[in-house]
Amino acid sequence: MFAKLKAGGGGYDITFPSVDYTSIMIKEGMLEKITKNLIPNFKNIDPELIAGITYDANCEYSVLE
């Protein structure tokens, strides 16, 4: 998936990269920030779980892996 997207492949609304690739894709500018108000159940995720995420602080680009 990473190689396809890096080579210019597109047309995806959602992808499921691993934790390792999520951090790489953030650094490479390959992911857009999430509009959390469009995910109504996001508020139901335990804040302590979110606080422990190091690859995407505050889940700006991903929703837990």
N, C-alpha and C positions, 0 to 999 in steps of 0.2 A: 504494500500500500504506500509506504513512504516513498519508494523509488518512483512509483507511478505519479504521485502528486508532485514530487520534486521535479519530475521531467515535464510538468505542465498539464498533467491530467487533471480534470476538474469535473464539475457537475454534481458534486456530492453536497448534500445538505448536512450530513452527519457522518462522522468516522469514529472508529474505535481503536485508536492506537494504544499500545502498551504504555505503562508509566514512563519507561525509558524514552520512547519516541514522543510522548506528549511533551516532555521537557525540551527535547531537541526541536520539535516543531514550533514550540513557543519561541525559542531563541532564533529560529530561522524565519519567523514572521509568517508561518504557514497556517496559523489558526486565527480565527476571529474571536473576539470576546463574546461571551454568552450574554444575552439579554435575559437576566434572571426573572424578570417579571412575566416573561412568556412561559416560564416553567413553574406553574403554581405549586407543585409539590416540593419544590426546592426547600421551602421553609420547614419541611418536615424532617430534613436531614439533621442529625445530631450535631450541634455546633462543635462539640469536642472532637468528633470525627473530622470535621473540616479543619479544625485548628492543627491537627496532626499532619496535614498534607504539606509536603515540602516542595514538590515539583510544580505546583500551581497554587500559590497562596490565594486564599479566599475563593477558590474555584472560579477564577475569571475566564478560563479557557476550557475547562473540563468539569465534568460532574463525576467525582469519585471513580476510582478504578477498582 
